[in-house]
Amino acid sequence: MLFYAKKFLWLDLAVTLILGALGCWGIKYFSVPYGFALTLASCLQGLASFVAIMSWTFAVQKGYAIVR
């Protein structure tokens, strides 16, 4: 289903917002404790995670293009 959602920008954004809202609702409903602090370490960890996921996505797409 998510691959189908990637065909249209509006559908991709709608799915992202719905999943985000469900996640926030679940955190509040189940009273999950969470802490959010914007520190240098958390920003660097977020940047490193972004680069790792981006690299993995590009590698998978390149591999798929080669196999195809």
C-alpha positions as CSV (number, residue, x, y, z in Angstrom):
1,M,0.0,0.0,0.0
2,L,2.8,2.4,0.8
3,F,4.4,1.9,-2.6
4,Y,1.0,2.9,-4.2
5,A,0.9,6.0,-1.9
6,K,4.3,7.1,-3.3
7,K,2.8,7.7,-6.7
8,F,1.0,10.8,-5.6
9,L,2.4,13.5,-3.4
10,W,-1.0,14.4,-1.8
11,L,-1.5,10.7,-0.9
12,D,2.0,10.4,0.5
13,L,1.5,13.4,2.6
14,A,-1.9,12.2,3.8
15,V,-0.5,8.8,4.8
16,T,2.3,10.5,6.6
17,L,0.0,12.8,8.5
18,I,-2.4,10.0,9.4
19,L,0.4,7.7,10.7
20,G,1.9,10.6,12.7
21,A,-1.5,11.4,14.2
22,L,-2.0,7.8,15.1
23,G,1.4,7.7,16.7
24,C,0.7,10.8,18.8
25,W,-2.7,9.4,19.7
26,G,-1.1,6.1,20.8
27,I,1.4,7.9,23.0
28,K,-1.3,9.9,24.8
29,Y,-3.8,7.0,25.0
30,F,-1.3,4.6,26.5
31,S,0.4,7.3,28.6
32,V,3.8,6.5,27.2
33,P,6.4,8.7,28.8
34,Y,8.7,10.5,26.4
35,G,11.3,13.1,26.7
36,F,12.1,15.7,24.0
37,A,15.2,17.8,24.4
38,L,16.9,19.6,21.6
39,T,20.6,19.3,22.4
40,L,23.6,19.1,20.2
41,A,23.9,15.3,20.7
42,S,20.3,14.8,19.7
43,C,20.7,16.9,16.6
44,L,23.9,15.0,15.6
45,Q,22.1,11.7,16.2
46,G,19.2,12.9,14.0
47,L,21.6,14.0,11.3
48,A,23.5,10.7,11.4
49,S,20.2,8.7,11.2
50,F,19.1,10.8,8.3
51,V,22.3,10.1,6.4
52,A,22.2,6.4,7.2
53,I,18.6,6.0,6.0
54,M,19.2,8.2,2.9
55,S,22.3,6.2,2.0
56,W,20.4,2.9,2.4
57,T,17.5,4.1,0.3
58,F,19.8,5.2,-2.5
59,A,21.7,1.9,-2.4
60,V,18.5,-0.1,-2.6
61,Q,17.2,2.0,-5.5
62,K,20.6,1.7,-7.4
63,G,20.6,-2.0,-6.8
64,Y,17.0,-2.3,-8.1
65,A,18.0,-0.3,-11.2
66,I,20.9,-2.5,-11.9
67,V,18.9,-5.7,-11.5
68,R,16.1,-4.4,-13.5
